[in-house]
Amino acid sequence: MRRPGAVGGLIVALPLALCVAGCGSQGPSKRQQAVANITSDTAVLEEASSAANAVIRNNMDCDTVNAALPEANHKLDEAAGRIRTPAGKATLESIRAQVRAIAQNCPPGDVVRQQPPPP
């Protein structure tokens, strides 16, 4: 079974954001801007999440992690400048924290992290 990714969480939040944007006395232009911001963030996060998933998916193979890490960090840095919403920023920081934790467990030169023996 596949777990929903960070982008999935943002997509689930879209209907709620649309309701909140439409419930006030704001005109249609603010609502349209909110939808445009969410749509933009979804596209930006999809690209960054894809690069980060290469690190997260291979977290037990430090050789692969170290090879994928520069591109993941580059994509996350690019995305940080293009995110428009607070929810998008929180999602990006969550992805970045996962990548950072894996990077700390895989110092350069560490090829394969060993699993601890079962209890």
Backbone bond lengths (Angstrom), bond angles and torsions (degrees), N, CA, C in turn:
res aa  C-N    CA-C-N  psi(-1)  N-CA   C-N-CA  omega(-1)  CA-C   N-CA-C  phi
1 M - - - 1.434 - - 1.524 108.73 -
2 R 1.255 116.00 138.24 1.458 121.60 -176.35 1.513 110.22 -93.89
3 R 1.334 116.65 133.19 1.459 121.24 176.60 1.519 108.85 -82.52
4 P 1.336 116.21 144.14 1.461 117.27 175.81 1.518 109.53 -67.37
5 G 1.313 115.55 137.95 1.459 120.61 -179.24 1.514 111.42 -85.46
6 A 1.303 115.00 -175.21 1.462 121.14 -179.44 1.522 110.70 -63.23
7 V 1.311 116.71 -37.06 1.464 120.52 179.76 1.518 109.58 -68.01
8 G 1.330 116.81 -35.93 1.464 120.80 177.82 1.517 111.68 -59.75
9 G 1.332 116.59 -39.66 1.454 120.46 178.25 1.514 111.85 -64.18
10 L 1.317 116.47 -37.37 1.456 120.26 178.31 1.525 110.43 -69.17
11 I 1.310 117.20 -37.64 1.461 121.11 179.52 1.521 110.22 -67.03
12 V 1.330 117.24 -36.92 1.458 120.74 177.19 1.520 110.39 -65.51
13 A 1.326 117.66 -33.38 1.461 121.73 -178.99 1.526 112.35 -74.86
14 L 1.323 117.96 -14.68 1.459 121.46 -177.26 1.528 112.93 -57.18
15 P 1.352 119.98 -49.77 1.474 117.63 -179.58 1.526 112.72 -61.41
16 L 1.338 117.42 -37.97 1.453 120.55 178.47 1.533 110.65 -63.91
17 A 1.302 116.17 -43.86 1.459 119.89 179.38 1.530 110.90 -63.47
18 L 1.313 116.33 -38.64 1.463 119.43 178.58 1.523 110.89 -64.77
19 C 1.327 116.74 -39.35 1.459 120.36 178.64 1.525 110.33 -65.11
20 V 1.318 117.08 -46.54 1.457 121.11 179.58 1.524 110.39 -62.39
21 A 1.320 116.65 -41.08 1.462 119.92 -179.53 1.525 111.14 -66.89
22 G 1.327 117.70 -29.88 1.449 121.05 -176.80 1.510 114.25 -92.70
23 C 1.332 119.08 -7.86 1.465 121.59 -174.19 1.522 113.86 -84.59
24 G 1.285 118.90 -19.63 1.461 120.86 -177.27 1.516 111.94 -87.40
25 S 1.305 114.68 -168.47 1.457 119.62 178.91 1.529 111.05 -92.22
26 Q 1.311 115.54 20.64 1.459 120.33 -178.74 1.527 109.96 -73.51
27 G 1.284 115.50 148.65 1.454 120.14 178.49 1.511 111.44 -77.64
28 P 1.305 116.66 173.03 1.461 120.74 -178.33 1.530 113.22 -62.38
29 S 1.326 118.56 -24.95 1.463 119.38 -177.77 1.528 111.17 -68.82
30 K 1.330 118.85 -37.31 1.460 121.23 177.78 1.521 110.55 -68.74
31 R 1.306 116.79 -38.87 1.463 121.08 177.65 1.527 109.72 -64.06
32 Q 1.300 116.84 -44.77 1.463 120.70 179.27 1.519 110.79 -63.53
33 Q 1.328 116.96 -37.62 1.468 120.64 178.26 1.521 110.42 -65.87
34 A 1.340 117.30 -40.49 1.465 120.81 178.37 1.524 110.48 -62.57
35 V 1.314 116.55 -42.84 1.470 120.40 178.46 1.523 110.28 -64.68
36 A 1.316 116.72 -41.96 1.472 120.38 179.18 1.525 110.96 -63.37
37 N 1.329 117.04 -40.17 1.466 120.64 178.73 1.527 111.37 -64.08
38 I 1.315 116.40 -44.11 1.468 120.36 -179.89 1.520 110.48 -65.86
39 T 1.315 116.59 -42.16 1.463 120.36 178.92 1.524 110.86 -62.94
40 S 1.316 116.58 -42.09 1.460 121.04 178.43 1.531 110.61 -63.39
41 D 1.333 116.80 -46.79 1.461 120.54 179.48 1.523 111.69 -60.06
42 T 1.311 116.51 -39.91 1.465 119.98 179.31 1.522 110.58 -59.99
43 A 1.321 117.19 -44.93 1.465 120.81 179.71 1.532 111.35 -65.98
44 V 1.319 116.99 -42.80 1.473 121.14 -179.73 1.526 110.06 -64.18
45 L 1.339 116.46 -45.29 1.461 120.30 -178.44 1.522 112.34 -68.21
46 E 1.303 117.12 -30.25 1.468 119.81 178.14 1.525 110.34 -62.29
47 E 1.304 117.01 -44.30 1.461 121.38 179.94 1.537 111.34 -66.89
48 A 1.332 116.36 -45.16 1.466 120.14 -179.95 1.522 110.95 -67.12
49 S 1.313 116.25 -39.27 1.461 121.03 -179.85 1.522 111.73 -65.39
50 S 1.308 115.82 -35.94 1.461 120.00 178.54 1.528 111.10 -61.98
51 A 1.316 117.04 -44.27 1.470 120.72 178.68 1.522 110.83 -68.34
52 A 1.333 117.19 -39.63 1.471 120.69 179.42 1.520 111.04 -67.70
53 N 1.314 117.64 -33.55 1.463 120.74 -179.95 1.524 111.82 -63.77
54 A 1.324 117.98 -28.61 1.463 120.43 176.06 1.530 110.42 -63.21
55 V 1.322 116.63 -32.27 1.470 121.14 176.99 1.526 109.81 -78.35
56 I 1.324 116.49 -48.59 1.463 121.80 -175.31 1.529 111.14 -64.24
57 R 1.307 116.54 -43.91 1.462 121.93 -177.64 1.527 111.79 -62.77
58 N 1.319 117.78 -32.59 1.466 122.21 -175.75 1.525 111.97 -106.06
59 N 1.317 117.89 30.18 1.457 120.15 -171.92 1.519 114.86 -62.66
60 M 1.306 119.76 -15.65 1.463 121.18 178.40 1.528 112.34 -92.05
61 D 1.302 117.95 -6.23 1.468 122.24 179.98 1.529 107.87 -115.13
62 C 1.320 115.92 94.14 1.467 120.10 -173.94 1.525 112.98 -64.31
63 D 1.311 117.53 -28.09 1.461 120.25 177.27 1.525 109.89 -62.87
64 T 1.327 116.35 -45.86 1.462 121.21 178.58 1.528 110.92 -68.45
65 V 1.327 116.65 -39.88 1.462 120.59 178.31 1.521 110.51 -60.39
66 N 1.328 116.30 -48.31 1.466 119.79 -178.64 1.523 111.82 -64.19
67 A 1.323 117.67 -29.67 1.461 120.44 177.52 1.535 111.49 -74.36
68 A 1.333 117.07 -36.17 1.468 121.14 -176.73 1.526 112.81 -87.19
69 L 1.304 118.17 -17.70 1.460 122.60 -173.86 1.533 114.58 -60.82
70 P 1.334 120.45 -45.21 1.473 118.65 -179.42 1.530 113.40 -59.07
71 E 1.323 116.83 -43.19 1.465 118.80 179.94 1.522 111.18 -67.97
72 A 1.343 117.14 -39.99 1.462 119.94 178.86 1.528 110.31 -61.31
73 N 1.326 117.10 -46.10 1.467 120.03 178.97 1.526 111.56 -63.38
74 H 1.327 116.84 -38.57 1.464 121.01 178.45 1.530 110.46 -63.47
75 K 1.321 117.06 -45.97 1.471 120.78 -179.67 1.532 110.85 -65.48
76 L 1.329 117.36 -38.45 1.460 120.54 178.18 1.534 110.88 -66.35
77 D 1.327 116.86 -39.82 1.460 120.36 177.30 1.524 111.35 -65.35
78 E 1.331 116.53 -41.67 1.471 120.39 176.63 1.521 110.80 -61.16
79 A 1.320 115.49 -44.06 1.467 120.58 -177.76 1.527 111.08 -64.26
80 A 1.321 117.56 -35.51 1.465 120.91 -177.85 1.526 111.23 -58.45
81 G 1.300 117.82 -34.41 1.455 121.05 179.76 1.518 114.05 -80.15
82 R 1.324 116.78 -12.25 1.464 120.15 -176.45 1.524 114.05 -110.57
83 I 1.332 117.77 -6.72 1.462 121.28 -179.79 1.525 109.28 -73.62
84 R 1.336 116.42 138.04 1.466 120.67 -174.83 1.529 114.15 -111.62
85 T 1.316 118.97 -23.18 1.462 120.53 -172.56 1.529 111.88 -112.09
86 P 1.323 117.26 155.06 1.467 119.88 175.73 1.537 112.32 -60.40
87 A 1.316 117.40 -38.63 1.466 119.97 178.37 1.524 110.74 -64.77
88 G 1.306 116.94 -38.61 1.460 120.69 177.21 1.519 111.77 -64.73
89 K 1.338 116.53 -39.73 1.464 120.48 178.33 1.522 111.04 -65.68
90 A 1.333 116.80 -40.61 1.463 120.60 178.45 1.527 110.86 -64.98
91 T 1.317 116.50 -40.76 1.461 120.60 178.36 1.521 110.59 -63.98
92 L 1.320 116.59 -44.03 1.461 120.96 179.06 1.530 110.94 -61.71
93 E 1.315 117.23 -42.34 1.467 120.48 179.10 1.521 111.40 -65.67
94 S 1.311 117.62 -33.99 1.465 121.13 176.65 1.528 110.54 -65.51
95 I 1.315 116.78 -43.99 1.471 121.10 177.74 1.522 109.48 -64.00
96 R 1.326 116.46 -44.36 1.465 121.19 -179.50 1.535 110.90 -61.60
97 A 1.336 117.75 -38.82 1.467 121.29 179.22 1.530 110.92 -64.92
98 Q 1.319 117.39 -38.63 1.466 120.51 177.81 1.518 110.69 -64.58
99 V 1.314 116.73 -44.79 1.465 121.45 179.79 1.532 109.85 -64.56
100 R 1.323 116.74 -42.47 1.464 121.05 -179.77 1.534 111.31 -62.33
101 A 1.334 117.24 -41.93 1.466 121.03 179.84 1.525 111.04 -63.51
102 I 1.313 116.96 -41.18 1.465 120.47 178.88 1.521 110.19 -68.07
103 A 1.329 116.73 -40.24 1.469 120.27 179.29 1.529 111.09 -62.46
104 Q 1.320 117.65 -36.98 1.460 120.63 178.84 1.525 111.55 -67.59
105 N 1.323 116.56 -29.71 1.464 120.52 178.87 1.523 112.82 -83.25
106 C 1.307 117.16 -8.95 1.464 121.98 -179.20 1.525 109.85 -126.77
107 P 1.322 117.94 75.94 1.461 118.13 177.41 1.521 110.45 -64.92
108 P 1.331 118.63 152.58 1.463 120.81 179.21 1.528 110.45 -54.41
109 G 1.316 115.74 135.65 1.456 121.72 -179.36 1.513 113.28 95.89
110 D 1.345 118.27 -14.75 1.463 122.12 178.30 1.523 107.24 -85.28
111 V 1.318 117.21 109.31 1.460 120.86 -171.51 1.519 112.07 -79.58
112 V 1.316 118.76 -53.53 1.462 121.02 -177.65 1.523 108.15 -135.70
113 R 1.303 115.41 127.33 1.449 120.75 175.80 1.513 107.97 -82.78
114 Q 1.288 117.58 133.23 1.458 120.75 -178.52 1.517 110.74 -86.27
115 Q 1.320 115.69 140.09 1.451 121.66 174.55 1.526 108.50 -74.54
116 P 1.325 118.47 141.81 1.449 119.04 174.93 1.525 109.41 -68.15
117 P 1.329 117.58 152.14 1.463 118.80 179.91 1.529 110.13 -65.79
118 P 1.332 116.73 150.05 1.464 119.31 -179.27 1.537 109.85 -66.11
119 P 1.338 116.25 151.00 1.480 119.43 -177.57 1.506 112.76 -68.13
